[in-house]
Amino acid sequence: MFVFEGDEDFTTRRPRLARQYVKSMKAPRKEFVPIHGGHFAMFIHSDEFLRELLKRVRPLAAGN
């Protein structure tokens, strides 16, 4: 389980709560991944989001 969130997200307003939520999850793999920017960080900084997906999720999808 991966949670990608803008590190300056003022819409959800609580990246700290999202981190705590991820910490409380029971999952074989879990991680909170901050992306530079606000609520639409994945769209505005799509290059950073893609880098993080490739780095963290792709190896799992490929079975590595």
PAVEXRO-740153 format. One record per residue: residue in three letters; x, y, z of N, C-alpha, C in turn; residue number from 0. Coordinates in steps of 0.1 Angstrom, whole numbers, plus 5000, padded with zeros to 4 digits. Atoms other than C-alpha are relative to their C-alpha. Layout:
! residues N
<nuba zanu="ALA" n_c1="X" n_c2="Y" n_c3="Z" ca_c1="X" ca_c2="Y" ca_c3="Z" c_c1="X" c_c2="Y" c_c3="Z" tiro="NUM"/>
...
END
This chain:
! residues 64
<nuba zanu="MET" n_c1="5008" n_c2="4988" n_c3="5000" ca_c1="5000" ca_c2="5000" ca_c3="5000" c_c1="5009" c_c2="5012" c_c3="5000" tiro="0"/>
<nuba zanu="PHE" n_c1="4992" n_c2="4988" n_c3="5001" ca_c1="5015" ca_c2="5033" ca_c3="4989" c_c1="4990" c_c2="5012" c_c3="5001" tiro="1"/>
<nuba zanu="VAL" n_c1="5008" n_c2="4988" n_c3="4999" ca_c1="5001" ca_c2="5067" ca_c3="4998" c_c1="5009" c_c2="5011" c_c3="4995" tiro="2"/>
<nuba zanu="PHE" n_c1="4993" n_c2="4989" n_c3="5005" ca_c1="5014" ca_c2="5095" ca_c3="4976" c_c1="4992" c_c2="5013" c_c3="5003" tiro="3"/>
<nuba zanu="GLU" n_c1="5007" n_c2="4988" n_c3="4996" ca_c1="5006" ca_c2="5130" ca_c3="4989" c_c1="5009" c_c2="5012" c_c3="4998" tiro="4"/>
<nuba zanu="GLY" n_c1="4993" n_c2="4988" n_c3="5001" ca_c1="5016" ca_c2="5165" ca_c3="4982" c_c1="5005" c_c2="5005" c_c3="5014" tiro="5"/>
<nuba zanu="ASP" n_c1="4995" n_c2="4996" n_c3="4986" ca_c1="5039" ca_c2="5177" ca_c3="5011" c_c1="4995" c_c2="5013" c_c3="5004" tiro="6"/>
<nuba zanu="GLU" n_c1="5006" n_c2="4987" n_c3="4996" ca_c1="5021" ca_c2="5211" ca_c3="5011" c_c1="4985" c_c2="5000" c_c3="4997" tiro="7"/>
<nuba zanu="ASP" n_c1="5014" n_c2="5002" n_c3="5004" ca_c1="4986" ca_c2="5197" ca_c3="5006" c_c1="4991" c_c2="5007" c_c3="5011" tiro="8"/>
<nuba zanu="PHE" n_c1="5008" n_c2="4993" n_c3="4991" ca_c1="4963" ca_c2="5223" ca_c3="5022" c_c1="4985" c_c2="4996" c_c3="4998" tiro="9"/>
<nuba zanu="THR" n_c1="5014" n_c2="5005" n_c3="5002" ca_c1="4931" ca_c2="5206" ca_c3="5009" c_c1="4997" c_c2="4989" c_c3="5011" tiro="10"/>
<nuba zanu="THR" n_c1="5002" n_c2="5010" n_c3="4990" ca_c1="4935" ca_c2="5175" ca_c3="5030" c_c1="5006" c_c2="5005" c_c3="5014" tiro="11"/>
<nuba zanu="ARG" n_c1="4995" n_c2="4992" n_c3="4989" ca_c1="4955" ca_c2="5197" ca_c3="5054" c_c1="5008" c_c2="4992" c_c3="5011" tiro="12"/>
<nuba zanu="ARG" n_c1="4993" n_c2="5008" n_c3="4990" ca_c1="4971" ca_c2="5169" ca_c3="5074" c_c1="5009" c_c2="4989" c_c3="4995" tiro="13"/>
<nuba zanu="PRO" n_c1="4991" n_c2="5011" n_c3="5004" ca_c1="5000" ca_c2="5150" ca_c3="5058" c_c1="5004" c_c2="4992" c_c3="5012" tiro="14"/>
<nuba zanu="ARG" n_c1="4996" n_c2="5007" n_c3="4988" ca_c1="5009" ca_c2="5141" ca_c3="5094" c_c1="4990" c_c2="4989" c_c3="5003" tiro="15"/>
<nuba zanu="LEU" n_c1="5010" n_c2="5010" n_c3="4997" ca_c1="4976" ca_c2="5122" ca_c3="5098" c_c1="5001" c_c2="4989" c_c3="4989" tiro="16"/>
<nuba zanu="ALA" n_c1="4999" n_c2="5011" n_c3="5010" ca_c1="4981" ca_c2="5104" ca_c3="5065" c_c1="5012" c_c2="4991" c_c3="5003" tiro="17"/>
<nuba zanu="ARG" n_c1="4989" n_c2="5008" n_c3="4996" ca_c1="5015" ca_c2="5093" ca_c3="5077" c_c1="4996" c_c2="4990" c_c3="5012" tiro="18"/>
<nuba zanu="GLN" n_c1="5004" n_c2="5008" n_c3="4989" ca_c1="5000" ca_c2="5080" ca_c3="5109" c_c1="4991" c_c2="4989" c_c3="4996" tiro="19"/>
<nuba zanu="TYR" n_c1="5009" n_c2="5010" n_c3="5005" ca_c1="4973" ca_c2="5062" ca_c3="5090" c_c1="5008" c_c2="4989" c_c3="4993" tiro="20"/>
<nuba zanu="VAL" n_c1="4991" n_c2="5010" n_c3="5007" ca_c1="4999" ca_c2="5044" ca_c3="5068" c_c1="5007" c_c2="4992" c_c3="5011" tiro="21"/>
<nuba zanu="LYS" n_c1="4993" n_c2="5007" n_c3="4989" ca_c1="5018" ca_c2="5035" ca_c3="5100" c_c1="4991" c_c2="4990" c_c3="5006" tiro="22"/>
<nuba zanu="SER" n_c1="5009" n_c2="5009" n_c3="4993" ca_c1="4987" ca_c2="5019" ca_c3="5115" c_c1="4995" c_c2="4989" c_c3="4991" tiro="23"/>
<nuba zanu="MET" n_c1="5005" n_c2="5010" n_c3="5009" ca_c1="4979" ca_c2="4998" ca_c3="5084" c_c1="5008" c_c2="4987" c_c3="5002" tiro="24"/>
<nuba zanu="LYS" n_c1="4993" n_c2="5013" n_c3="5001" ca_c1="4987" ca_c2="4961" ca_c3="5083" c_c1="5000" c_c2="4996" c_c3="4986" tiro="25"/>
<nuba zanu="ALA" n_c1="4998" n_c2="5003" n_c3="5014" ca_c1="5001" ca_c2="4954" ca_c3="5049" c_c1="5014" c_c2="4994" c_c3="4998" tiro="26"/>
<nuba zanu="PRO" n_c1="4986" n_c2="5005" n_c3="5002" ca_c1="5031" ca_c2="4934" ca_c3="5036" c_c1="5010" c_c2="5011" c_c3="4996" tiro="27"/>
<nuba zanu="ARG" n_c1="4991" n_c2="4989" n_c3="5003" ca_c1="5045" ca_c2="4966" ca_c3="5022" c_c1="4992" c_c2="5013" c_c3="5000" tiro="28"/>
<nuba zanu="LYS" n_c1="5007" n_c2="4988" n_c3="4999" ca_c1="5034" ca_c2="5001" ca_c3="5030" c_c1="5010" c_c2="5012" c_c3="5001" tiro="29"/>
<nuba zanu="GLU" n_c1="4991" n_c2="4989" n_c3="5000" ca_c1="5049" ca_c2="5035" ca_c3="5025" c_c1="4992" c_c2="5013" c_c3="4997" tiro="30"/>
<nuba zanu="PHE" n_c1="5005" n_c2="4987" n_c3="5003" ca_c1="5040" ca_c2="5072" ca_c3="5027" c_c1="5010" c_c2="5007" c_c3="4992" tiro="31"/>
<nuba zanu="VAL" n_c1="4990" n_c2="4993" n_c3="5009" ca_c1="5056" ca_c2="5091" ca_c3="4998" c_c1="4996" c_c2="5014" c_c3="4998" tiro="32"/>
<nuba zanu="PRO" n_c1="5003" n_c2="4986" n_c3="5002" ca_c1="5056" ca_c2="5129" ca_c3="4999" c_c1="5004" c_c2="5004" c_c3="4986" tiro="33"/>
<nuba zanu="ILE" n_c1="4996" n_c2="4994" n_c3="5013" ca_c1="5056" ca_c2="5146" ca_c3="4965" c_c1="4999" c_c2="5015" c_c3="5002" tiro="34"/>
<nuba zanu="HIS" n_c1="4999" n_c2="4985" n_c3="4999" ca_c1="5066" ca_c2="5183" ca_c3="4962" c_c1="4987" c_c2="5006" c_c3="4995" tiro="35"/>
<nuba zanu="GLY" n_c1="5012" n_c2="4993" n_c3="5005" ca_c1="5035" ca_c2="5205" ca_c3="4960" c_c1="4988" c_c2="4998" c_c3="5009" tiro="36"/>
<nuba zanu="GLY" n_c1="5012" n_c2="5001" n_c3="4993" ca_c1="5000" ca_c2="5207" ca_c3="4971" c_c1="4991" c_c2="4989" c_c3="4996" tiro="37"/>
<nuba zanu="HIS" n_c1="5010" n_c2="5010" n_c3="5002" ca_c1="4968" ca_c2="5188" ca_c3="4966" c_c1="5001" c_c2="4993" c_c3="4986" tiro="38"/>
<nuba zanu="PHE" n_c1="4999" n_c2="5006" n_c3="5014" ca_c1="4974" ca_c2="5182" ca_c3="4928" c_c1="5014" c_c2="4997" c_c3="4997" tiro="39"/>
<nuba zanu="ALA" n_c1="4985" n_c2="5002" n_c3="5002" ca_c1="5011" ca_c2="5174" ca_c3="4932" c_c1="5002" c_c2="4990" c_c3="4990" tiro="40"/>
<nuba zanu="MET" n_c1="4997" n_c2="5011" n_c3="5009" ca_c1="5008" ca_c2="5142" ca_c3="4912" c_c1="4998" c_c2="5005" c_c3="4985" tiro="41"/>
<nuba zanu="PHE" n_c1="5002" n_c2="4994" n_c3="5014" ca_c1="4996" ca_c2="5163" ca_c3="4882" c_c1="5009" c_c2="5011" c_c3="4997" tiro="42"/>
<nuba zanu="ILE" n_c1="4992" n_c2="4989" n_c3="5002" ca_c1="5016" ca_c2="5194" ca_c3="4886" c_c1="5015" c_c2="4996" c_c3="5000" tiro="43"/>
<nuba zanu="HIS" n_c1="4987" n_c2="5005" n_c3="5000" ca_c1="5048" ca_c2="5175" ca_c3="4894" c_c1="5000" c_c2="4985" c_c3="4996" tiro="44"/>
<nuba zanu="SER" n_c1="5002" n_c2="5014" n_c3="5005" ca_c1="5040" ca_c2="5144" ca_c3="4873" c_c1="5014" c_c2="4993" c_c3="4998" tiro="45"/>
<nuba zanu="ASP" n_c1="4987" n_c2="5007" n_c3="5002" ca_c1="5077" ca_c2="5138" ca_c3="4866" c_c1="5005" c_c2="4994" c_c3="5013" tiro="46"/>
<nuba zanu="GLU" n_c1="4995" n_c2="5005" n_c3="4987" ca_c1="5085" ca_c2="5134" ca_c3="4903" c_c1="4991" c_c2="4988" c_c3="5004" tiro="47"/>
<nuba zanu="PHE" n_c1="5009" n_c2="5011" n_c3="4997" ca_c1="5054" ca_c2="5112" ca_c3="4908" c_c1="5004" c_c2="4988" c_c3="4992" tiro="48"/>
<nuba zanu="LEU" n_c1="4996" n_c2="5011" n_c3="5008" ca_c1="5064" ca_c2="5090" ca_c3="4879" c_c1="5013" c_c2="4994" c_c3="5005" tiro="49"/>
<nuba zanu="ARG" n_c1="4987" n_c2="5005" n_c3="4994" ca_c1="5100" ca_c2="5087" ca_c3="4893" c_c1="4997" c_c2="4992" c_c3="5012" tiro="50"/>
<nuba zanu="GLU" n_c1="5003" n_c2="5008" n_c3="4988" ca_c1="5086" ca_c2="5076" ca_c3="4926" c_c1="4992" c_c2="4987" c_c3="4998" tiro="51"/>
<nuba zanu="LEU" n_c1="5007" n_c2="5012" n_c3="5004" ca_c1="5062" ca_c2="5051" ca_c3="4910" c_c1="5010" c_c2="4990" c_c3="4995" tiro="52"/>
<nuba zanu="LEU" n_c1="4990" n_c2="5009" n_c3="5006" ca_c1="5090" ca_c2="5036" ca_c3="4890" c_c1="5010" c_c2="4994" c_c3="5011" tiro="53"/>
<nuba zanu="LYS" n_c1="4991" n_c2="5004" n_c3="4990" ca_c1="5113" ca_c2="5035" ca_c3="4920" c_c1="4994" c_c2="4990" c_c3="5010" tiro="54"/>
<nuba zanu="ARG" n_c1="5006" n_c2="5008" n_c3="4989" ca_c1="5088" ca_c2="5020" ca_c3="4945" c_c1="4990" c_c2="4990" c_c3="4996" tiro="55"/>
<nuba zanu="VAL" n_c1="5011" n_c2="5009" n_c3="5004" ca_c1="5059" ca_c2="5003" ca_c3="4927" c_c1="5004" c_c2="4990" c_c3="4989" tiro="56"/>
<nuba zanu="ARG" n_c1="4996" n_c2="5009" n_c3="5011" ca_c1="5074" ca_c2="4990" ca_c3="4895" c_c1="5007" c_c2="4987" c_c3="5004" tiro="57"/>
<nuba zanu="PRO" n_c1="4993" n_c2="5013" n_c3="4996" ca_c1="5098" ca_c2="4965" ca_c3="4912" c_c1="4990" c_c2="4990" c_c3="5005" tiro="58"/>
<nuba zanu="LEU" n_c1="5009" n_c2="5009" n_c3="4995" ca_c1="5069" ca_c2="4950" ca_c3="4930" c_c1="4991" c_c2="4994" c_c3="4989" tiro="59"/>
<nuba zanu="ALA" n_c1="5009" n_c2="5005" n_c3="5011" ca_c1="5047" ca_c2="4948" ca_c3="4899" c_c1="5008" c_c2="4990" c_c3="4991" tiro="60"/>
<nuba zanu="ALA" n_c1="4992" n_c2="5008" n_c3="5009" ca_c1="5076" ca_c2="4932" ca_c3="4880" c_c1="5004" c_c2="4987" c_c3="5008" tiro="61"/>
<nuba zanu="GLY" n_c1="4997" n_c2="5012" n_c3="4992" ca_c1="5080" ca_c2="4906" ca_c3="4908" c_c1="5014" c_c2="5000" c_c3="5006" tiro="62"/>
<nuba zanu="ASN" n_c1="4986" n_c2="5000" n_c3="4994" ca_c1="5114" ca_c2="4918" ca_c3="4920" c_c1="4999" c_c2="5003" c_c3="5015" tiro="63"/>
END
